[in-house]
Amino acid sequence: MKQQRQAQMLNEGREERGKEWWWAVGVILLELASCGVMVVVGAQENKEQKKDEREHTKTDQTSAGSGDAQLTPTFYDESCPNATSIVRGVIQEALQTDPRIAASLIRLHFHDCFVNGCDGSILLDNSTSSTSTIDSEKTAFANNNSARGFDVVDSIKTALKNACPAIVSCADILAIAAEESVALSGGPSWTVLLGRRDSTTANRTAANAAIPAPTLTLDGLKANFLAVGLNTTDLVALSGAHTFGRARCQSFTNRLYNFSGTGSPDQTLNSTYLETLSEICPQNGNSSVLTNFDPVTPDTFDANYFSNLQVQKGLLQSDQELFSTSGADTIDIVNDFSTNQSAFFESFVESMIKMGNISPLTGTDGEIRLNCRRVNGDSYGSAATLLTKNGRRKLS
């Protein structure tokens, strides 16, 4: 018995050393790959790795269904435990010189999730290679010369790479950054579900169709949100993100001078506010000039957005539609959120989590991009990364 136990301990020791050796090799290969060095990975794997992969596949199959069934707040607890604090630190630094960045980052997450799910596709640049052609969503109508914060996402990715390379997806960076941006601006915080993977494609045509336009009527907004599984309360709550940030004149000048082809201003626009906006955005003036969504607390996440709607000071048509559409079921929700900021915060958190669960790529779908602006390709070498359910690195 003693000899059998000794033999068992010897075998266990060999297995542990084998796993440590393969882990070390994996780290080296990933670092070489990220530097553009071509690496050929042998076909040999130890039995423990194969077992882990079978268990991972089984977990993915049993959890298939809604996105939140596969996402978990503990995804990076072992592989990158400081991921959230790293993201927060980069955003805090960016806010020192750019108070708009918080609103810009949450907008990236919003526009990402509405186009084929929360997969980081909005971050991809136009590119053509031997393996893929990317028609970037950055040039879609709603994003072109408007979406911003990509440099901050790059900085976050670099900081995470230094701490835990090839672990945190770009899609998860957007989800974490959205939560941190709201919390750092005075809004609520919440537990972000994680484990999204990054798409290897982008779809500018889908972005043009799916991202809500600022000129949509209430019926159009409802249909747009319903198409991605979001209801009327989600619509009102998520619209509340316009409590901070800026918009360009071109997003609302139709309301100032020629609303719906009438040759007159939008009648639902407060007359004093109309005069103010007309001074900022004169007819035939610079359409790229910016103005605050909330003229009172432009960089604070609060319930002022809804109070502004009540006095016809919603900046975009799509904002004011929530309150000024006769008989609309959104009016009571606006009134509630205006007088009860806690109710708004609670609904906003629920809707953000719900939106963050729109069709995520999980398991072995997609990839973990090494550069958020492009898919992993020949320039990264042949070493690819997979994540187990706990976010641990593996080779494929």
C-alpha positions, 0 to 999 in steps of 0.5 A, spaced: 500 500 500 505 504 501 509 503 495 502 504 491 501 511 495 508 513 493 507 511 486 501 515 486 504 521 489 509 521 484 504 521 478 501 527 481 507 530 481 509 529 474 502 531 472 502 538 476 509 539 473 506 538 466 501 543 467 506 548 469 510 547 464 505 547 459 502 554 462 509 557 461 509 555 454 503 558 453 505 564 456 511 565 452 507 563 445 502 568 447 507 574 448 511 572 442 504 572 438 502 579 440 509 581 438 508 578 431 512 572 431 510 566 427 510 560 432 508 553 430 504 550 436 505 542 436 499 538 436 501 534 443 497 536 449 496 533 455 490 529 458 488 534 463 488 539 457 483 535 453 479 534 459 478 541 461 476 542 454 471 537 454 468 540 461 468 547 458 464 544 452 459 541 456 458 547 460 457 551 454 452 546 452 448 546 458 448 554 459 446 555 452 440 560 451 440 567 454 446 571 454 446 572 462 446 564 463 453 564 460 456 571 463 458 571 470 461 577 474 466 572 477 469 570 470 476 574 471 476 573 478 482 568 477 485 570 471 485 578 471 482 579 478 484 587 478 480 588 471 475 593 473 480 597 477 484 597 472 479 600 467 476 605 472 483 608 473 484 609 466 477 612 465 479 617 472 485 619 468 481 621 462 476 625 465 481 629 468 482 632 461 476 630 458 469 631 462 465 628 456 469 621 456 464 618 461 458 619 456 462 617 450 464 610 453 457 608 455 455 610 448 460 606 445 457 600 449 450 602 447 451 602 439 455 596 440 450 592 443 444 594 438 448 591 432 448 584 432 449 584 440 455 586 445 461 583 441 466 589 440 464 590 433 464 597 433 471 598 435 474 595 429 477 599 423 476 598 416 481 593 413 482 588 408 486 582 409 487 575 406 483 572 411 477 578 412 474 584 410 472 589 415 466 594 413 467 598 420 461 600 424 465 607 425 462 610 419 455 608 420 451 614 420 450 614 427 457 613 429 461 617 423 465 623 426 461 622 432 462 616 436 469 617 440 473 614 446 476 609 442 483 612 444 481 611 451 479 603 450 486 602 447 489 605 453 485 600 457 487 594 453 494 596 454 493 597 461 490 590 461 495 587 457 500 589 462 497 586 467 494 580 464 495 579 457 490 576 452 485 575 457 480 581 457 475 581 451 474 588 448 467 587 448 467 586 456 472 592 456 466 596 453 461 593 459 466 595 464 467 602 462 460 603 461 458 601 468 465 605 471 463 611 467 456 612 470 459 611 477 464 616 476 459 621 474 455 620 480 450 615 478 449 608 480 454 602 480 452 595 479 455 588 478 457 587 471 456 580 468 462 578 464 465 573 459 463 576 452 468 574 447 470 579 441 467 578 434 471 577 428 466 581 423 463 588 423 456 590 419 456 597 417 449 596 414 446 593 420 449 599 424 445 604 420 439 600 421 439 598 428 442 604 432 436 609 433 436 615 430 435 622 433 429 623 429 425 617 430 418 618 433 416 614 439 413 608 435 419 608 431 423 608 438 419 602 441 420 598 435 427 599 435 428 597 442 423 591 441 428 588 435 433 587 440 429 585 446 428 591 450 421 594 452 418 600 453 421 601 460 428 599 458 427 605 452 425 610 457 431 608 462 436 607 457 434 614 454 436 617 461 443 616 459 442 623 455 443 626 462 450 627 461 454 628 454 454 632 448 450 632 441 452 635 435 448 641 432 446 636 426 442 631 431 437 636 432 437 642 427 431 639 424 427 641 430 429 648 430 428 650 423 424 645 419 421 640 423 418 634 419 418 639 412 413 644 415 418 650 415 417 651 422 420 649 429 418 643 433 412 645 437 414 641 442 420 645 443 420 650 449 421 657 446 426 659 450 430 653 449 429 654 442 432 661 442 438 658 446 439 653 441 438 657 435 444 661 437 448 655 438 446 652 432 444 658 427 441 655 420 446 653 415 452 654 421 457 649 423 453 642 424 459 639 428 458 644 434 457 641 440 451 643 446 450 639 452 444 634 453 443 637 460 444 645 460 444 644 468 448 639 470 452 637 463 457 632 466 453 629 472 449 622 471 442 624 475 435 625 473 435 632 470 434 629 463 427 627 465 425 634 469 428 637 462 423 633 458 417 635 463 418 643 461 420 641 453 427 641 454 429 635 451 435 636 446 433 631 441 426 629 438 427 622 440 428 625 447 422 629 447 418 624 444 418 620 450 414 626 454 410 630 448 407 624 445 399 625 446 397 619 451 403 615 451 405 610 456 412 613 457 409 619 460 408 616 467 415 613 467 418 620 465 414 623 471 416 617 476 423 618 474 423 625 474 421 625 482 424 619 484 431 618 482 432 612 486 427 609 481 430 611 475 437 609 478 434 602 479 431 601 472 437 604 469 441 598 472 436 593 470 436 595 463 443 596 462 444 589 465 439 587 460 442 590 454 449 588 456 446 581 455 444 582 448 447 576 444 454 575 447 459 571 444 461 566 449 465 559 450 469 558 443 465 563 439 469 569 437 476 571 439 479 575 445 482 580 440 489 583 442 488 589 439 481 592 439 481 595 432 483 589 428 481 582 428 487 577 430 490 575 424 497 573 420 500 579 424 499 576 430 502 569 429 498 562 429 497 562 437 490 563 439 487 564 445 481 560 448 478 562 455 475 557 460 469 558 464 474 561 469 477 566 464 484 562 464 488 562 458 489 556 454 492 554 447 488 552 441 
